[in-house]
Amino acid sequence: HQAFSSEMSELRAWVLAQLLWNPKQDDRALVREFLDGYYGTNAAPHLLRYLDLMHDASKGHNLTCYSGTDAPFLRFKPLAEAEKLWQQAAAAAKSPEFLERVSIGHLPVRYVWLSRWDKLRKECAEAAATWPLPESRKQVANDWMSMAKGTPGKPWTKVTLLNEGGLTPEKWAARFSADAVSTPKP
């Protein structure tokens, strides 16, 4: 889905436009050039590793625009590493503009965390791993929604729809308005 707010849509659009102009260009060099220019040279290496991580995690999986939630790149281990890389990119961003771009780019990864929270919590526990996010799903959803609202005066930073069916970010995030209450086992 090539629309605003789809994962790495800016990168995809720029690289495809460059290749349409001259198809003999090195696509990896174009990706690196875009990451350096759009996210800044300090954040870019983390995001290049993120792209490589997702590529490696999807090997052998038939990628479609409707990949199921059981896709290998949507499991805890690659997502935990992806989360770490996006957090490192945010910490490395050297200007408010680069940080804003990294934060917007991070939204799709956080979307997956929120959507698969319970399954990912279970995978994390089974792996005896460390949970890479705040414990509160509500807090993560509030942070996500805050970023999805965009920056005033920059309408291109606002996420308006999450799918072709018209699901709004507000309606989607409302699902997580309260943290689940766990009941002690007898």
Backbone as a printed PyTorch tensor [residue, N CA C, xyz], in Angstrom:
tensor([[[  0.8520,  -1.1760,   0.0000],
         [  0.0000,   0.0000,   0.0000],
         [  0.8880,   1.2260,   0.0000]],

        [[  0.8860,   1.9750,  -1.0630],
         [  1.7290,   3.1640,  -1.1840],
         [  0.8740,   4.3830,  -0.8640]],

        [[  0.7520,   4.6640,   0.4050],
         [ -0.0010,   5.8380,   0.8340],
         [  0.7380,   6.4600,   1.9950]],

        [[  0.4130,   7.7270,   2.2820],
         [  1.0480,   8.3700,   3.4150],
         [  0.7760,   7.5620,   4.6700]],

        [[  1.7810,   7.4290,   5.4500],
         [  1.7940,   6.7310,   6.7320],
         [  1.9580,   5.2300,   6.5900]],

        [[  2.0360,   4.7000,   5.3790],
         [  2.3970,   3.2980,   5.2730],
         [  3.8990,   3.2110,   5.5340]],

        [[  4.3420,   2.0620,   5.9590],
         [  5.7320,   1.9440,   6.3960],
         [  6.7180,   2.3640,   5.3160]],

        [[  7.6000,   3.2860,   5.6850],
         [  8.6780,   3.7800,   4.8270],
         [  8.1680,   4.2880,   3.4780]],

        [[  6.9920,   4.8930,   3.4630],
         [  6.4120,   5.3640,   2.2000],
         [  7.2670,   6.4350,   1.5400]],

        [[  7.8890,   7.2930,   2.3420],
         [  8.7450,   8.3370,   1.7690],
         [  9.9620,   7.7210,   1.0720]],

        [[ 10.5610,   6.7450,   1.7270],
         [ 11.7070,   6.0340,   1.1450],
         [ 11.3010,   5.3420,  -0.1510]],

        [[ 10.1940,   4.6180,  -0.1010],
         [  9.7330,   3.8880,  -1.2870],
         [  9.4880,   4.8340,  -2.4530]],

        [[  8.7920,   5.9260,  -2.1810],
         [  8.4670,   6.8690,  -3.2570],
         [  9.7360,   7.4660,  -3.8610]],

        [[ 10.6830,   7.8580,  -3.0170],
         [ 11.9050,   8.4920,  -3.5060],
         [ 12.7710,   7.5120,  -4.3040]],

        [[ 12.9620,   6.3110,  -3.7710],
         [ 13.7970,   5.3260,  -4.4750],
         [ 13.1480,   4.9300,  -5.7970]],

        [[ 11.8440,   4.6940,  -5.7910],
         [ 11.1700,   4.3340,  -7.0440],
         [ 11.2660,   5.4530,  -8.0760]],

        [[ 11.1140,   6.6940,  -7.6400],
         [ 11.2360,   7.8220,  -8.5690],
         [ 12.6460,   7.8960,  -9.1470]],

        [[ 13.6550,   7.6780,  -8.3090],
         [ 15.0380,   7.6910,  -8.7850],
         [ 15.2770,   6.5800,  -9.8050]],

        [[ 14.7380,   5.3920,  -9.5240],
         [ 14.9350,   4.2630, -10.4400],
         [ 14.1520,   4.4320, -11.7340]],

        [[ 13.0140,   5.1090, -11.6760],
         [ 12.2910,   5.4020, -12.9140],
         [ 13.0890,   6.3840, -13.7780]],

        [[ 13.7760,   7.2980, -13.1210],
         [ 14.6060,   8.2680, -13.8410],
         [ 15.8060,   7.5700, -14.4780]],

        [[ 16.4340,   6.6720, -13.7120],
         [ 17.5960,   5.9380, -14.2140],
         [ 17.6070,   4.5530, -13.5620]],

        [[ 17.0870,   3.5390, -14.2530],
         [ 16.9650,   2.1980, -13.6630],
         [ 18.3030,   1.4880, -13.4300]],

        [[ 19.3970,   2.0550, -13.9040],
         [ 20.6990,   1.4000, -13.7220],
         [ 21.3800,   1.8150, -12.4180]],

        [[ 20.7190,   2.6160, -11.6080],
         [ 21.3090,   3.0500, -10.3440],
         [ 21.3320,   1.8970,  -9.3340]],

        [[ 22.2200,   2.0060,  -8.3820],
         [ 22.3520,   1.0280,  -7.3060],
         [ 21.2740,   1.3130,  -6.2600]],

        [[ 20.3090,   0.4020,  -6.1470],
         [ 19.1980,   0.6600,  -5.2280],
         [ 19.6540,   0.7490,  -3.7710]],

        [[ 20.6370,  -0.0300,  -3.3670],
         [ 21.1390,   0.0460,  -1.9840],
         [ 21.7900,   1.4060,  -1.7130]],

        [[ 22.5190,   1.9090,  -2.7010],
         [ 23.1330,   3.2380,  -2.5460],
         [ 22.0460,   4.3050,  -2.4470]],

        [[ 20.9670,   4.1520,  -3.2060],
         [ 19.8620,   5.1030,  -3.1320],
         [ 19.1950,   5.0620,  -1.7540]],

        [[ 19.0130,   3.8660,  -1.2160],
         [ 18.4180,   3.7290,   0.1230],
         [ 19.2910,   4.4410,   1.1490]],

        [[ 20.5810,   4.1980,   1.0880],
         [ 21.4980,   4.8460,   2.0440],
         [ 21.4590,   6.3750,   1.8850]],

        [[ 21.4420,   6.8400,   0.6320],
         [ 21.3910,   8.2850,   0.3900],
         [ 20.1120,   8.8840,   0.9810]],

        [[ 18.9910,   8.2010,   0.7680],
         [ 17.7330,   8.6990,   1.3140],
         [ 17.7610,   8.7250,   2.8420]],

        [[ 18.1770,   7.6330,   3.4510],
         [ 18.2000,   7.5610,   4.9150],
         [ 19.0760,   8.6610,   5.5020]],

        [[ 20.2450,   8.8740,   4.9060],
         [ 21.1410,   9.9380,   5.3840],
         [ 20.4840,  11.3170,   5.2790]],

        [[ 19.8450,  11.5620,   4.1620],
         [ 19.2620,  12.8830,   3.9360],
         [ 17.9660,  13.1210,   4.6870]],

        [[ 17.1390,  12.0980,   4.8050],
         [ 15.8080,  12.2760,   5.3820],
         [ 15.7970,  12.1430,   6.9090]],

        [[ 16.5960,  11.2140,   7.4260],
         [ 16.6260,  10.9750,   8.8740],
         [ 17.8930,  11.5090,   9.5360]],

        [[ 18.8770,  11.8980,   8.7410],
         [ 20.1430,  12.3880,   9.2710],
         [ 21.1780,  11.2740,   9.3340]],

        [[ 22.4220,  11.6590,   9.1670],
         [ 23.5020,  10.6590,   9.0960],
         [ 23.7150,   9.9200,  10.4140]],

        [[ 23.2690,  10.4810,  11.5240],
         [ 23.4260,   9.7800,  12.8040],
         [ 22.3550,   8.7260,  13.0260]],

        [[ 21.1420,   8.9790,  12.5750],
         [ 20.0400,   8.0230,  12.7410],
         [ 20.0370,   6.9760,  11.6300]],

        [[ 20.5280,   7.3370,  10.4580],
         [ 20.4410,   6.4740,   9.2780],
         [ 21.0020,   5.0620,   9.4620]],

        [[ 22.1700,   4.8680,  10.0860],
         [ 22.6910,   3.5020,  10.2100],
         [ 21.7530,   2.5620,  10.9750]],

        [[ 21.0480,   3.0870,  11.9680],
         [ 20.1090,   2.2640,  12.7350],
         [ 18.9320,   1.8460,  11.8600]],

        [[ 18.4900,   2.7580,  11.0100],
         [ 17.3520,   2.4570,  10.1490],
         [ 17.7410,   1.5470,   8.9940]],

        [[ 18.9770,   1.6370,   8.5300],
         [ 19.4570,   0.6890,   7.5250],
         [ 19.5050,  -0.7170,   8.1340]],

        [[ 19.9620,  -0.8090,   9.3750],
         [ 19.9610,  -2.1180,  10.0570],
         [ 18.5280,  -2.6200,  10.2500]],

        [[ 17.6000,  -1.7080,  10.5310],
         [ 16.1900,  -2.0900,  10.6470],
         [ 15.6840,  -2.6940,   9.3340]],

        [[ 15.9630,  -2.0350,   8.2220],
         [ 15.5290,  -2.5560,   6.9190],
         [ 16.1390,  -3.9210,   6.6450]],

        [[ 17.4290,  -4.0750,   6.9590],
         [ 18.0890,  -5.3760,   6.7710],
         [ 17.4690,  -6.4380,   7.6810]],

        [[ 17.1640,  -6.0500,   8.9180],
         [ 16.5330,  -6.9740,   9.8630],
         [ 15.1900,  -7.4680,   9.3320]],

        [[ 14.3590,  -6.5630,   8.8770],
         [ 13.0410,  -6.9510,   8.3610],
         [ 13.1710,  -7.7950,   7.0910]],

        [[ 14.1420,  -7.4590,   6.2620],
         [ 14.3880,  -8.2490,   5.0500],
         [ 14.7730,  -9.6760,   5.4370]],

        [[ 15.7200,  -9.8010,   6.3590],
         [ 16.1620, -11.1260,   6.7860],
         [ 15.0410, -11.9030,   7.4670]],

        [[ 14.2430, -11.2240,   8.2780],
         [ 13.1560, -11.8850,   9.0060],
         [ 12.0290, -12.3420,   8.0790]],

        [[ 11.9660, -11.7740,   6.8930],
         [ 10.9020, -12.1580,   5.9660],
         [ 11.3510, -13.1840,   4.9240]],

        [[ 12.6090, -13.5950,   4.9640],
         [ 13.0980, -14.5780,   3.9850],
         [ 12.2640, -15.8520,   4.0560]],

        [[ 11.8870, -16.3390,   2.8820],
         [ 11.1080, -17.5620,   2.7930],
         [  9.6150, -17.3480,   3.0090]],

        [[  9.2110, -16.1290,   3.3080],
         [  7.7930, -15.8350,   3.5130],
         [  7.2650, -15.1420,   2.2660]],

        [[  6.1150, -15.5610,   1.7980],
         [  5.5080, -14.9490,   0.6270],
         [  4.8710, -13.6300,   1.0480]],

        [[  5.5680, -12.5390,   0.7750],
         [  5.0820, -11.2160,   1.1700],
         [  3.9630, -10.7600,   0.2420]],

        [[  2.8680, -10.3610,   0.8440],
         [  1.7620,  -9.7710,   0.0990],
         [  1.2750,  -8.5610,   0.8870]],

        [[  0.4230,  -7.7930,   0.2920],
         [ -0.1070,  -6.6320,   1.0270],
         [ -1.0580,  -7.0750,   2.1290]],

        [[ -1.4430,  -8.3360,   2.1360],
         [ -2.3330,  -8.8490,   3.1750],
         [ -1.6780,  -9.9870,   3.9460]],

        [[ -0.3890,  -9.8440,   4.2360],
         [  0.2990, -10.8720,   5.0260],
         [ -0.4070, -11.0250,   6.3600]],

        [[ -0.5410, -12.2750,   6.7830],
         [ -1.2150, -12.5560,   8.0510],
         [ -0.3830, -12.1210,   9.2420]],

        [[ -1.0040, -12.1080,  10.3890],
         [ -0.3180, -11.6900,  11.6060],
         [  0.6550, -12.7490,  12.1160]],

        [[  0.7080, -13.8890,  11.4490],
         [  1.6680, -14.9250,  11.8300],
         [  2.9590, -14.8350,  11.0150]],

        [[  3.1120, -13.7900,  10.2330],
         [  4.3170, -13.6170,   9.4160],
         [  5.5470, -13.5990,  10.3240]],

        [[  6.6480, -14.1860,   9.8780],
         [  7.8260, -14.2990,  10.7520],
         [  8.4090, -12.9650,  11.1990]],

        [[  8.2460, -11.9170,  10.4280],
         [  8.7900, -10.6170,  10.8100],
         [  7.9050,  -9.9090,  11.8400]],

        [[  6.7620, -10.4970,  12.1720],
         [  5.8570,  -9.9320,  13.1750],
         [  5.9510, -10.6640,  14.5160]],

        [[  6.9830, -11.4210,  14.6880],
         [  7.1950, -12.1470,  15.9480],
         [  8.0510, -11.3280,  16.8980]],

        [[  8.0980, -11.7670,  18.1420],
         [  8.7520, -10.9870,  19.1860],
         [ 10.2200, -10.7020,  18.8910]],

        [[ 10.9860, -11.7070,  18.5360],
         [ 12.4310, -11.5070,  18.4000],
         [ 12.7790, -10.4170,  17.3780]],

        [[ 12.2890, -10.4960,  16.1290],
         [ 12.6350,  -9.4080,  15.2000],
         [ 12.0190,  -8.0680,  15.5950]],

        [[ 10.8250,  -8.0940,  16.1770],
         [ 10.2100,  -6.8280,  16.5820],
         [ 10.9420,  -6.1860,  17.7510]],

        [[ 11.4580,  -6.9990,  18.6700],
         [ 12.2260,  -6.4440,  19.7880],
         [ 13.4920,  -5.7710,  19.2680]],

        [[ 14.1460,  -6.3990,  18.3060],
         [ 15.3410,  -5.7910,  17.7120],
         [ 14.9570,  -4.5410,  16.9170]],

        [[ 13.8380,  -4.6070,  16.1900],
         [ 13.3640,  -3.4460,  15.4310],
         [ 13.0750,  -2.2790,  16.3690]],

        [[ 12.4230,  -2.5670,  17.4700],
         [ 12.1050,  -1.5160,  18.4430],
         [ 13.3790,  -0.8620,  18.9590]],

        [[ 14.3620,  -1.6880,  19.2760],
         [ 15.6460,  -1.1650,  19.7620],
         [ 16.2890,  -0.2540,  18.7140]],

        [[ 16.2520,  -0.6550,  17.4620],
         [ 16.8590,   0.1470,  16.3970],
         [ 16.1360,   1.4770,  16.2100]],

        [[ 14.8070,   1.4770,  16.2730],
         [ 14.0690,   2.7360,  16.1500],
         [ 14.3480,   3.6350,  17.3460]],

        [[ 14.4530,   3.0580,  18.5380],
         [ 14.7780,   3.8660,  19.7140],
         [ 16.1810,   4.4570,  19.5870]],

        [[ 17.1230,   3.6780,  19.0710],
         [ 18.4800,   4.1820,  18.8660],
         [ 18.4940,   5.2940,  17.8180]],

        [[ 17.6990,   5.1270,  16.7640],
         [ 17.6180,   6.1610,  15.7240],
         [ 17.0650,   7.4530,  16.3120]],

        [[ 16.0500,   7.3490,  17.1620],
         [ 15.4830,   8.5450,  17.7960],
         [ 16.5150,   9.2260,  18.6870]],

        [[ 17.2630,   8.4390,  19.4380],
         [ 18.2890,   9.0060,  20.3180],
         [ 19.4100,   9.6600,  19.5120]],

        [[ 19.6550,   9.1530,  18.3050],
         [ 20.7490,   9.6700,  17.4740],
         [ 20.3470,  10.8640,  16.6170]],

        [[ 19.0400,  11.0940,  16.4680],
         [ 18.5720,  12.2080,  15.6360],
         [ 19.0980,  13.5170,  16.2120]],

        [[ 19.7280,  14.3200,  15.3770],
         [ 20.4100,  15.5250,  15.8490],
         [ 19.6290,  16.8170,  15.6700]],

        [[ 18.4310,  16.7410,  15.1570],
         [ 17.6380,  17.9600,  15.0210],
         [ 16.1760,  17.6090,  15.2790]],

        [[ 15.3680,  18.5850,  15.6520],
         [ 13.9400,  18.3190,  15.8520],
         [ 13.2640,  17.7660,  14.5880]],

        [[ 13.6940,  18.2450,  13.4210],
         [ 13.1060,  17.7610,  12.1620],
         [ 13.4270,  16.2820,  11.9400]],

        [[ 14.6740,  15.8940,  12.1580],
         [ 15.0410,  14.4830,  12.0060],
         [ 14.3160,  13.6230,  13.0410]],

        [[ 14.2250,  14.1030,  14.2760],
         [ 13.5330,  13.3470,  15.3240],
         [ 12.0600,  13.1660,  14.9740]],

        [[ 11.4370,  14.2040,  14.4550],
         [ 10.0330,  14.0990,  14.0480],
         [  9.8720,  13.0310,  12.9610]],

        [[ 10.7690,  13.0330,  11.9990],
         [ 10.6920,  12.0530,  10.9140],
         [ 10.9030,  10.6290,  11.4330]],

        [[ 11.8540,  10.4660,  12.3360],
         [ 12.0840,   9.1420,  12.9280],
         [ 10.8420,   8.7120,  13.7050]],

        [[ 10.2720,   9.6170,  14.4750],
         [  9.0960,   9.2860,  15.2830],
         [  7.9090,   8.8860,  14.4130]],

        [[  7.7030,   9.5850,  13.3180],
         [  6.6250,   9.2230,  12.3960],
         [  6.9250,   7.8790,  11.7450]],

        [[  8.1800,   7.6680,  11.3490],
         [  8.5670,   6.3970,  10.7420],
         [  8.4150,   5.2140,  11.6850]],

        [[  8.4960,   5.4720,  12.9800],
         [  8.3960,   4.4360,  14.0080],
         [  6.9460,   3.9730,  14.2210]],

        [[  5.9850,   4.7730,  13.8160],
         [  4.5780,   4.4520,  14.0530],
         [  4.1520,   3.0590,  13.5710]],

        [[  4.5180,   2.6180,  12.3610],
         [  4.0850,   1.2810,  11.9350],
         [  4.5960,   0.1490,  12.8290]],

        [[  5.8050,   0.2880,  13.3530],
         [  6.3380,  -0.7500,  14.2480],
         [  5.5400,  -0.7580,  15.5460]],

        [[  5.2730,   0.4120,  16.0780],
         [  4.4700,   0.4940,  17.3040],
         [  3.0340,   0.0170,  17.0600]],

        [[  2.5250,   0.2250,  15.8730],
         [  1.2000,  -0.2830,  15.5080],
         [  1.1610,  -1.8030,  15.6800]],

        [[  2.2090,  -2.4650,  15.2160],
         [  2.2670,  -3.9260,  15.3500],
         [  2.3400,  -4.3240,  16.8190]],

        [[  3.1630,  -3.6260,  17.5970],
         [  3.2420,  -3.9310,  19.0380],
         [  1.8640,  -3.8370,  19.6760]],

        [[  1.1610,  -2.7600,  19.3910],
         [ -0.1550,  -2.5730,  19.9990],
         [ -1.1570,  -3.6190,  19.5150]],

        [[ -1.1190,  -3.9240,  18.2340],
         [ -2.0600,  -4.8860,  17.6570],
         [ -1.8300,  -6.3040,  18.1560]],

        [[ -0.5870,  -6.6550,  18.4200],
         [ -0.2460,  -8.0290,  18.7970],
         [  0.2490,  -8.1190,  20.2450]],

        [[ -0.0790,  -7.1630,  21.0500],
         [  0.4400,  -7.0100,  22.4140],
         [  0.4300,  -8.3160,  23.2040]],

        [[ -0.7240,  -8.9520,  23.3360],
         [ -0.8270, -10.1540,  24.1720],
         [  0.0350, -11.2950,  23.6330]],

        [[  0.0070, -11.5020,  22.3270],
         [  0.8290, -12.5690,  21.7360],
         [  2.3110, -12.2670,  21.8950]],

        [[  2.6840, -11.0150,  21.7100],
         [  4.0950, -10.6410,  21.8580],
         [  4.5390, -10.7330,  23.3150]],

        [[  3.6570, -10.3810,  24.2530],
         [  3.9820, -10.5400,  25.6820],
         [  4.2450, -12.0150,  25.9910]],

        [[  3.4220, -12.8790,  25.4180],
         [  3.5860, -14.3230,  25.6420],
         [  4.9070, -14.8140,  25.0450]],

        [[  5.2070, -14.4040,  23.8180],
         [  6.4700, -14.7980,  23.1860],
         [  7.6610, -14.2860,  23.9890]],

        [[  7.5560, -13.0880,  24.5150],
         [  8.6190, -12.5050,  25.3290],
         [  8.8420, -13.3480,  26.5870]],

        [[  7.7630, -13.7020,  27.2490],
         [  7.8640, -14.5100,  28.4660],
         [  8.4520, -15.8890,  28.1600]],

        [[  8.0000, -16.5030,  27.0710],
         [  8.5120, -17.8260,  26.6870],
         [  9.9970, -17.7840,  26.3640]],

        [[ 10.4710, -16.6570,  25.8490],
         [ 11.8840, -16.5090,  25.5040],
         [ 12.7020, -16.0040,  26.6970]],

        [[ 12.0300, -15.7540,  27.8290],
         [ 12.6890, -15.1790,  29.0120],
         [ 13.4740, -13.9230,  28.6220]],

        [[ 12.8390, -13.0980,  27.7670],
         [ 13.4720, -11.8870,  27.2460],
         [ 12.9640, -10.6650,  28.0080]],

        [[ 13.5580,  -9.5460,  27.7150],
         [ 13.1590,  -8.2800,  28.3230],
         [ 12.1670,  -7.5740,  27.4190]],

        [[ 11.0720,  -7.1180,  27.9950],
         [ 10.0580,  -6.3740,  27.2440],
         [ 10.6270,  -5.0030,  26.8900]],

        [[ 10.6470,  -4.6250,  25.5990],
         [ 11.3200,  -3.3890,  25.1840],
         [ 10.4820,  -2.1150,  25.2410]],

        [[  9.2610,  -2.2250,  25.7090],
         [  8.3480,  -1.0800,  25.7470],
         [  7.9000,  -0.8080,  27.1730]],

        [[  7.2380,   0.3170,  27.3980],
         [  6.6190,   0.5060,  28.7030],
         [  5.6370,  -0.6360,  28.9880]],

        [[  5.4150,  -0.9140,  30.2320],
         [  4.5160,  -2.0130,  30.6090],
         [  3.0580,  -1.7230,  30.2550]],

        [[  2.7100,  -0.4620,  30.1990],
         [  1.3220,  -0.0690,  29.9650],
         [  1.0190,   0.0390,  28.4780]],

        [[  0.1270,  -0.8150,  28.0120],
         [ -0.3230,  -0.7450,  26.6270],
         [ -1.0310,   0.5870,  26.3750]],

        [[ -1.7730,   1.0470,  27.3710],
         [ -2.4680,   2.3270,  27.2610],
         [ -1.4640,   3.4560,  27.0350]],

        [[ -0.3630,   3.4530,  27.7570],
         [  0.6600,   4.4900,  27.5870],
         [  1.2570,   4.4500,  26.1840]],

        [[  1.5590,   3.2460,  25.7030],
         [  2.1210,   3.1090,  24.3590],
         [  1.1130,   3.6020,  23.3240]],

        [[ -0.1660,   3.2780,  23.5240],
         [ -1.2060,   3.7360,  22.5960],
         [ -1.3520,   5.2580,  22.6450]],

        [[ -1.2780,   5.8240,  23.8300],
         [ -1.3710,   7.2890,  23.9510],
         [ -0.1850,   7.9600,  23.2580]],

        [[  1.0020,   7.4060,  23.4340],
         [  2.1910,   7.9500,  22.7560],
         [  2.0340,   7.8320,  21.2420]],

        [[  1.5410,   6.6810,  20.7940],
         [  1.3300,   6.4430,  19.3650],
         [  0.3350,   7.4700,  18.8200]],

        [[ -0.7800,   7.6330,  19.5270],
         [ -1.8230,   8.5450,  19.0670],
         [ -1.3230,   9.9830,  19.0430]],

        [[ -0.5290,  10.3490,  20.0250],
         [  0.0320,  11.7030,  20.0710],
         [  0.8600,  11.9810,  18.8220]],

        [[  1.6750,  11.0260,  18.4150],
         [  2.4990,  11.2010,  17.2140],
         [  1.6430,  11.1400,  15.9520]],

        [[  0.6360,  10.2590,  15.9340],
         [ -0.2200,  10.0990,  14.7570],
         [ -1.0540,  11.3480,  14.4860]],

        [[ -1.2840,  12.1690,  15.5020],
         [ -2.0460,  13.4120,  15.3090],
         [ -1.2660,  14.4190,  14.4770]],

        [[  0.0330,  14.2140,  14.3670],
         [  0.8480,  15.0880,  13.5430],
         [  1.2610,  16.3600,  14.2570]],

        [[  1.9990,  17.1630,  13.5440],
         [  2.5030,  18.4220,  14.0510],
         [  1.6430,  19.5600,  13.5130]],

        [[  1.1490,  20.4450,  14.3910],
         [  0.3570,  21.5750,  13.9000],
         [  1.1330,  22.3580,  12.8350]],

        [[  0.4330,  22.7190,  11.7770],
         [  1.0560,  23.4630,  10.6840],
         [  1.7470,  22.5760,   9.6570]],

        [[  1.7930,  21.2600,   9.9260],
         [  2.3990,  20.3110,   8.9890],
         [  1.3920,  19.1860,   8.7250]],

        [[  0.4130,  19.4320,   7.8820],
         [ -0.6450,  18.4420,   7.6750],
         [ -0.1440,  17.1020,   7.1430]],

        [[  1.0030,  17.0800,   6.4950],
         [  1.5530,  15.8280,   5.9660],
         [  2.0530,  14.9030,   7.0700]],

        [[  2.1330,  15.3950,   8.3050],
         [  2.6030,  14.5530,   9.4030],
         [  1.4550,  13.8330,  10.1150]],

        [[  0.2220,  14.1500,   9.7560],
         [ -0.9430,  13.5590,  10.4170],
         [ -1.3680,  12.2690,   9.7140]],

        [[ -1.5950,  11.2390,  10.5090],
         [ -2.1340,   9.9820,   9.9860],
         [ -3.6530,  10.1120,  10.0290]],

        [[ -4.2970,   9.9770,   8.8860],
         [ -5.7430,  10.1670,   8.8440],
         [ -6.5150,   8.8590,   8.7410]],

        [[ -5.9610,   7.8730,   8.0570],
         [ -6.6260,   6.5740,   7.9080],
         [ -5.6100,   5.4570,   8.0650]],

        [[ -6.0780,   4.3210,   8.5820],
         [ -5.1980,   3.1710,   8.7570],
         [ -5.4440,   2.0730,   7.7290]],

        [[ -6.5660,   2.1290,   7.0460],
         [ -6.8170,   1.1200,   6.0140],
         [ -7.8110,   1.6590,   4.9860]],

        [[ -8.0140,   0.8740,   3.9470],
         [ -8.9060,   1.2840,   2.8770],
         [-10.3530,   1.3610,   3.3370]],

        [[-10.6750,   0.6710,   4.4260],
         [-12.0350,   0.6680,   4.9590],
         [-12.4010,   1.9230,   5.7240]],

        [[-11.4430,   2.8100,   5.9370],
         [-11.7290,   4.0680,   6.5930],
         [-11.4840,   4.0830,   8.0940]],

        [[-10.7670,   3.1010,   8.6280],
         [-10.4840,   3.0750,  10.0590],
         [ -9.5830,   4.2530,  10.4230]],

        [[-10.0380,   5.0620,  11.3550],
         [ -9.2560,   6.2190,  11.7780],
         [ -8.3040,   5.8290,  12.9090]],

        [[ -7.2190,   6.5600,  13.0660],
         [ -6.3130,   6.2920,  14.1820],
         [ -7.0190,   6.3960,  15.5360]],

        [[ -7.9200,   7.3720,  15.6670],
         [ -8.6300,   7.5660,  16.9300],
         [ -9.4790,   6.3470,  17.2900]],

        [[-10.1940,   5.8310,  16.3100],
         [-11.0510,   4.6630,  16.5570],
         [-10.1990,   3.4290,  16.8770]],

        [[ -9.1090,   3.2660,  16.1490],
         [ -8.2250,   2.1240,  16.3930],
         [ -7.5930,   2.2210,  17.7730]],

        [[ -7.0340,   3.3670,  18.1210],
         [ -6.3370,   3.5300,  19.3940],
         [ -7.2890,   3.4550,  20.5890]],

        [[ -8.5700,   3.7410,  20.3800],
         [ -9.5430,   3.6670,  21.4760],
         [ -9.6280,   2.2520,  22.0610]],

        [[ -9.2620,   1.2510,  21.2880],
         [ -9.2710,  -0.1370,  21.7780],
         [ -8.3440,  -0.3200,  22.9850]],

        [[ -7.3650,   0.5540,  23.0800],
         [ -6.3280,   0.3980,  24.0990],
         [ -6.4370,   1.4770,  25.1720]],

        [[ -7.6420,   2.0260,  25.3490],
         [ -7.8140,   3.1390,  26.2860],
         [ -7.6810,   2.7170,  27.7470]],

        [[ -7.6670,   1.4300,  27.9960],
         [ -7.4760,   0.9410,  29.3700],
         [ -6.5780,  -0.2810,  29.3070]],

        [[ -5.7200,  -0.4100,  30.2840],
         [ -4.8730,  -1.6010,  30.3700],
         [ -5.7090,  -2.7670,  30.8770]],

        [[ -5.4140,  -3.9350,  30.3670],
         [ -6.1040,  -5.1350,  30.8140],
         [ -5.7760,  -5.3660,  32.2940]],

        [[ -6.7870,  -5.7970,  33.0030],
         [ -6.5680,  -6.1130,  34.4130],
         [ -6.3470,  -7.6150,  34.5080]],

        [[ -5.2000,  -7.9750,  35.0290],
         [ -4.9270,  -9.4050,  35.1720],
         [ -5.4740,  -9.8780,  36.5020]],

        [[ -6.0800, -11.0410,  36.4550],
         [ -6.6170, -11.6170,  37.6790],
         [ -5.6520, -12.6690,  38.1850]],

        [[ -5.3860, -12.6540,  39.4870],
         [ -4.4500, -13.6400,  40.0350],
         [ -5.0110, -15.0520,  39.8770]],

        [[ -4.1280, -15.9770,  39.6110],
         [ -4.5340, -17.3770,  39.4670],
         [ -4.6720, -17.9790,  40.8470]],

        [[ -5.7240, -18.8100,  41.0470],
         [ -5.9190, -19.4020,  42.3720],
         [ -4.8470, -20.3930,  42.7430]]])
